[in-house]
Amino acid sequence: MPPVPAQKTTAGPTIVEPAPVPLAPPFRADGDAVGLGYHGVMAELLLVRHAQAAFGTDDYDRLTDLGHQQARWLGEYFCERDIHFDRVVIGSLRRHRETLEGIAAGGTKVSTARQDSRLDEYDPDRLVSAHLAALRNDRAGVPDADPAAGPATRKAHFRLLRDALTAWTLGRLDASHHRPFREFQEAAYAAFEESRSSRPDPVDRVLVVSSGGPISSIVAHHLEMPPASFVALNLQVRNSGFCEFRYSARSAQLISFNNVPHLDTLQRRQYVTFS
């Protein structure tokens, strides 16, 4: 049998990798490096809303079984990307603490948490009661459509809450029922500012666990949005979702809002919740 001739081969193109170009950080006119932390590297702050709480039960301030799972999934997401936290600040509510415990159970390394009640949620029952009282006064003498009957469905509840929040941000509710919105917002933003402070020690990554109200008010304040914009943000904040800030000693920039990458799979999308 004659020998089989060798097949011709064609050499592929030669690829030359370009030399890496060092990237200089952006600088403001005053010489401060934008987005650089206290150690000369970019510092991050993640602002996390608590996982799903027990809405519609006699004790809202606790996580559901799904809420515990959402928190663990978030912790696994951070751990898989080697995202760990040098400083942790949480509100004083049970659902904040349980969310942090779930994140840690997912493998994320967290430092000892400091509690700050300025990160606690507004009182929705008080706001709705104040709003209903205002409606009763407006409809004095009208015998039908008593607003005190309250919402009959979940959808009706959130419609009523939206109206109450709007009235609150516009200063139309009796202040004896709930502290003014501006006071609530300024307190939440002050807690946010302190959480990224260089005192007592500078850190490179901060975790803050709070609720939808403080988170929305912080974002609206930071972006200099009108108070009413807070309502639209508040009703869209997802359970266990997080906002990403990057900051320097002088300023902070919002990078992203309301992220749930740990739930962004075909199997988990059904577990995105808002309560």
N, C-alpha and C positions, 0 to 999 in steps of 0.2 A: 504494500500500500504506500503510495507516495506520501511524503510528509505534508502535513497541512500547513499552508503558508500563514505566517503571522499576520494578524489583523493590523491595519494601520491605525495608529492613534493620533489624535489631534490634541496638541497641548492647549489647555485652557488659558484664558487671559491671566496675566500676572497682575495681582492686586497688591498695591502698596498702601498700607495703613498710614494715614497722615499722623504726624506727631501731634500729641494732645496740646491744645492751646490753653494755657492757664486763664481762668475766668476771674476777672476782678469783680468784687461785689459792687452793686450800684451805690452811689453816694449822693446825698443831698447837698445843697449848696453850703450847708454849715459843716460839711465834712463827716457827718455821722453815717456809718454804713447802714443802709436800710436792711432790716431783717436780720441783723447780726445780734447774737445774744451776748451775755456778759463774759463768756469765755472766748469770744472771737468767732463763734460759730452760730448758725441760725438757731434761735431758741423757739420752742413751740409750746402752745397752750391748746389743749383740747377740752372743749366745753361740751359735756355729755348730758343729755336728758335721761332721767331715770327710765328703766325698762317698764313694760306694761304693769300698771297698778290695777287694783281690784275695783274698777269703776262699777257703780251700780250695786255694790254690796254695803254692808253696815260698817266696813272699815276700808276706805279707799287707800289708806296709807300703808300698803303692803303689796308686794309683787305677787302676781299670779304665777302659776306654774310656767306659762309661756314667758312671763317677764323674767323669771330666773334663767330660763334657757337663753333668752335674748342677751342677757348680761354675760353669760358664759361664752356665747358665740362671739361677742365683742372682745372679751378677754383673749379668746383663742386667736382672733384676727390680729390683735396687737402683738401677742406672743410670737406668732408665726413670722412677723415682720421685725422682730426684735425691738418693739416699741415698749419701753418701760418708763416709769415716771419717778422723777427725783422729788417732786412735791405733789401732794394730793390735798385738795380742799373740797369738802362736801357740805351740803346743807344739813340741817339738824333733823330732817325727817327720816322715818324708817325706810321709805322707798329709796332714798339716796344711799343709805348705808347698805341695804341689801343689793343694790345695783353694783356698788363698789365690791362687795363680797363676791358677787358673781364674776366680775371682771378678774379679780384675783384668782378665783377658782378655775378660770380659763387659762391660767398660766402666766398672766401678766404680773411683773414685779412692780409693786407699789410701795411707796414709803408710808409711814404712819400718817393717817389722815387728820387734818385739822377741820373742825366743824365751824361753820359760819352761818348763822341763821338769816343773814341778809340774802342768802341763796335759796331760801324757802319760797314756796309758792304763795301767791295771793289766796285769799279765802273766797272761792267761787260762790259758796252758799250766801255769805254776807253780801257779796256784790249783787247777786240775783235778787236777794231780799230787798236791797236798797232800790234796785231797778223796778221791782214790782210795786214797791211803796210809791215810787214816783209816778208809775202808771196809774195807780189807784187815785192819786191826787189829781192827775190830769183828767181822769175820767169820772170825776166826782159827779154824782147824780145820774150816771148812766147805769141802768140796772143789769144789762147783759154783758157778756164777754168779760167775766171777772178774771183778770190776769193772775190772781192769787191761787187759782186752781192749779197752776204750774203746768209744765210740759208733760204730755202723755207718752211721748216716744223719745228715743235717743236723739233723733234728728231734731225734734222740737226743743230738746234740752240744749243742744249746742247752738241752735238759732237764738234762743233766749240768752244764753251765755254770751254770744257774740254781741248782742244788743247791749247787754249789761256792761261788757268790757268797753264798748265804744262810748257809752255814757260816762264811764269811769275816766277814760283818757281825756274826755272833753270837760271834765270837772262838773258834771251835771248830777252827781249822786251826793246824798247827804254824807258829809265827812264823818259823822258819828258812827256810821256803819263800817267804814273801812278807811284806812289811811289813804291820802290822795295818791294818784298815780305817779305824779312827779317825784314824790318822796320815795315811793316803792322803787321806781326806776333808778334814781340817784343812789339809793342804798345798794342795789344789785350791782350797779356799775362800779361803785367804790370797792365792793368785795372782789370784783373781777380785776380791778387795777392792783389791789393789794396782793392778789394771788400770784401776779407776775412780777412783784417787786423783788429787788435784789436783797431785801432784808428778810430774815437775818442772814441768809446765805444765798448767793447767786446759784441758779439752777438752769438746766438746759431744756427740760421738758416738764410741763405741769399738766395735771389732770384735775378738772373741776367737774363735779357731779351735782346737778341742780335739777330744776323743773322747767317746764315750757315757758312759764311767765317770766321768770328772771332771765332766762336765755334770750327770749325774744326782746325783752326790754334792753338788755345789754347790746344786742346786735343793732337794734333801732337807734339807740343812743350813739353807738360807735360810728354808724353810717350817717348820723345827723338826719335821720328820717323824722317826719312829723309824728306826733304821738299816736295818731289813729293807725299808722302803719304797723304799730305793734300788734294790733288785733289780727291782721292778716297773717303775720309771721307766727303768732302764737297758735293759731288754729291749724297750722301746717307742720309743727314740730313733731317728729316721729319718735316713738319710744326707742331708747338706746341709740338714737342718732347723735352725731357730734358735729360741732363747728370747729374749724381749725384756724387758729391765729398764729402768726409768726411775729416775733417782737424783738425789739432792742431795748436798751435802757431808756430810750426817749419816746418810742412810739410802738404801736401795734397795728398790724394789717390783718384784716379778715381774708383768709384764703378760700374757705369753702363753708357752706352752710347746710346743716340737716343731712349729713351723710349716713348711710346705712350699708356700707360695702359688705358687712358680715351677713346681711340678709339678701344681698343681690345675686341670688341664684334661682334657677327654676324651681328648686325644691323649697326654698325659704321665702320667696316673695309673698306667699300667702300669710306669712307671719309678721308683716309690717303692720304696726298698729299706731294709734294716735292718742290713747287714753291712759 
